[in-house]
Amino acid sequence: MLGNFQKSQLRIELEASATAIGDSLLRPTQLEKWLLSGSLPPGMPEQLHPGFQFTTRFGPITIHHQVDVARPNCLRLILSQGIDGFHEWYWGEGWVQSRLEGISLLPLALGQSLNLLSLRQFLAQK
């Protein structure tokens, strides 16, 4: 894999319940409304579950995701192709935390920050 090893961990506060945050992360119909990489592929389940795999594109870069953990307060995705690493999400009442580690040519911390801001804006509009 070409690129640099990068890691970033961010936590933000937002005006939302743990349930609303979880639905925004675990339910693909809501996830694609705020995720900056755009639409998710067809055939997504109603809710993400361990073992489910899907692929997204960020411009010319393909990112393969495998759901490792999906619980009411946490989501862990194993990433490959455009990013070799993982992305973890934890949340509770009024907060969400994102931890991203991997090797990639993409600026991971910037993308992570923009996604968190997009999630905050999406939840504020609900």
Salt bridges, closest charged atoms under 4 A:
ASP23 OD1 - ARG27 NE 3.35
GLU46 OE2 - ARG27 NH1 3.19
ASP68 OD2 - ARG76 NE 3.19
GLU88 OE2 - ARG76 NH1 2.53
GLU88 OE1 - ARG99 NH1 3.19
GLU101 OE2 - ARG99 NH2 3.07
